Amino acid sequence: MYSFANSLRRVIIADIPTVAIDIVEIEANTGVLVDELLSHRLGMIPLISTDCDESMRYTRDCGCDNYCAYCAVMLHLHIKATENDSTVNVTSNHLEVAPIPSDQNVEEGPELLRRVPNFGKPVGKDNPDVAPVLIAKLRKGQEIKLRCIAKKGVAKEHAKWSPCSAVSFEYDPHNKLRHTSYWFEGEISKEWPKTANAQYEEELAPDAPFDYTAKPNKFYVEAETVGSLDPKDVVLKGLEELQNRLAKLILDLEKYGQEDSGNQDEAPPGAPVTRCPI
């Protein structure tokens, strides 16, 4: 169970596809931030990636020459400070999604029809309840004009594609298994308060006998997302990805087992048998 919970945590962090800015083409930048730092800040802005696995192609799987509407999202940013004695905050709200010209060499598909209306937009754009991401600050006469190309990827390639900022799991919130040794000076209940998950389990009586054979059978996963995907979707997609990987492992083991069995039947007694690594 520990391995399964930790495997789910790692898959959620690094193996769920999202959309993130991958290419930045800067036409004008007279601000104080150099092009490299500006590009890095743009790449870390979370973009809406709802159903990204079905509504967008990987660049490596697309037949276009560079990028197209099926494997990329284009965003524009152009802002210039013109007022005296004032600072202009350039934020993610200034990024605007723009259409990408069609490519005649690309095979058409249903990906575009599966996208939500705000697909590829910065998280929180046009939402007054969500603070935008600060990109740079400009004074009078300074200007930033650029074009961004967002692509589909996973956090194994770069952390900017991770849908989560933190993922954790907990078991045995009442410490019935005594896997945790608390150090305290006064009352343990005040110095070590229970977590919110304690409400889902019954607390063990103080005089109850200790069960040495007990094992954890319930894990509480907490996923904090950056906004590109909903927490529920992140967990469900993580379980789906883990299930697919385990199924592939079982099929590979069965295939290697059949090949190994055939080699043993054909080989003479005492001859070495080649085994396929996993």
Secondary structure, DSSP 8 states (H G I E B T S, - for coil): -HHHHHHHHHHHHHSS-EEEEEEEEEEEE-SSS-HHHHHHHHHTS-B--TTHHHH---GGG--SSS--TTTEEEEEEEEE--STT--EEEEGGG-EEE-----TTS---STGGGS-TTTTSBTTTT-TTS---EEEEE-TT-EEEEEEEEEEE-TTT-GGG-SEEEEEEEE-TT-TT--S----SS-HHHHS---GGGGGS----TT----TT-----EEEEEEE-SSS-HHHHHHHHHHHHHHHHHHHHHHHHHHHHHHHHHHHHS-TT--------
